[in-house]
Amino acid sequence: MSDGTYDHIVIGLGALGSATVRQLAVRGASVLGLERFELGHGRGESEDHSRLIRVTYHTEAYARLAQEAYRSWEELEVMTGQQVVNRCGCLDLYPEHAELSLETFVDNARAAGERVQTLSAREVMERWPQFSLDSSTRAAYHAKGGFVMAGIANRLNRRVAVDHGAELREHARVDGIDVRPDGVRVRVGTETFSARSLVVAAGPWTNEVLAMVGASFPLTVTQEQVTYLVPARPMDFHWSRFPVWMWMARPSLYGFPIFGESAVKAAIDAGGREVTADSRSFDPDPDLSATVRTMMADLLPGSNAAVRREKTCLYTLPPDRDFILDLVPGHDRISVAVGGGHAFKFASVIGEIMADFATAGETAHDVAAYTATRPILTEVDPPKNFLL
């Protein structure tokens, strides 16, 4: 708006911020979205061809929230006439030494009303002979799983927001935030913008932004990476005949069929070194690269004839790796979204949740496990557990 006054301001236009500006704009609010770099940049957590989506989780609350995410992604597909979610199926693999329980994940999905098959190693390899599994490995398969087309989804969220009147600014680093009785004032260079509420969806820059209002959380930022591998027989790994998959033990490897480019994608989940958003490098860790190649050679022998490329990204991790979706303590007009390095699949519904907080100060979604005041977030040196 020309006078610099809006209903809501959103800081950060990655997956969570883009979904939030879409939700606010569609609801008829005037919205300003601020991105410190260019739109669609690769310095954070949100950009690539694909992000995994599934309904099997360690809690029933996550499984039910995943169902809501599917619904919200479908709404974006209807609004734009473009596909966002590819349901190629998801296979969770549990070796004998897995620290996570197949039964827990399957039971939670079924409690939410989802259909999940349990398979033996032999049954997996009969259906997908690309795998080479020890006989003790068990699996859970759900046909609804697959991947979100990440870069496409982000662009569509932002496009819908702009079509509904939102103003999005790139290269707009926030220099200061003033809290006032009627809202907030946000300074960007020589400009000042006012709004009734503020949503912080700044990923690894979250604490830098929150420091401007005297708040912070015990967050760990890690540098992660994905490896694109060229299979000997690419059609064996095309999304039409091969699922996304997860190895449910440490190191927790996960992978995608071919989509976006002629290579499969694989990565170690939360295996990277601790960094800051500004100290990170864009160079892949050779040790992580070697681990991925070794594990892929064992699990999917035909998948890694050559490395196409490697790409780094960041995770922003609360100590329990649960989301933070809440008002900032002490501030009833400022809310915050932290995704814990696994939020992309939920971004659509998180946008709804953050729009609820911005407009009403509360949400009807079940976010009891994701409050900003839960005990572990108030500890000085909380224990960390990043395995999901």
Salt bridges, closest charged atoms under 4 A:
ASP7 OD1 - ARG196 NH2 3.69
GLU35 OE2 - HIS41 NE2 3.00
GLU38 OE1 - ARG43 NH1 3.08
ASP48 OD2 - LYS265 NZ 2.95
ASP48 OD1 - ARG309 NH2 3.91
GLU60 OE2 - ARG64 NE 2.75
GLU68 OE1 - ARG71 NH2 2.98
GLU74 OE2 - ARG87 NH2 2.61
GLU75 OE2 - ARG71 NH1 2.86
GLU99 OE2 - ARG250 NE 2.86
GLU103 OE2 - ARG138 NH1 2.66
GLU114 OE2 - LYS144 NZ 2.94
GLU126 OE2 - ARG122 NH1 2.83
GLU167 OE2 - ARG169 NE 2.81
ASP178 OD2 - ARG187 NH1 2.88
GLU191 OE1 - ARG169 NH1 2.69
GLU208 OE2 - ARG36 NH1 3.16
GLU208 OE2 - ARG173 NH2 3.29
ASP236 OD2 - ARG233 NE 2.82
GLU261 OE2 - HIS49 NE2 2.91
GLU261 OE2 - ARG309 NH2 2.97
ASP269 OD2 - ARG321 NH1 2.65
ASP320 OD2 - ARG374 NE 2.80
GLU352 OE1 - ARG71 NH2 2.92
GLU352 OE1 - HIS365 NE2 3.20
ASP356 OD1 - ARG27 NH1 2.84
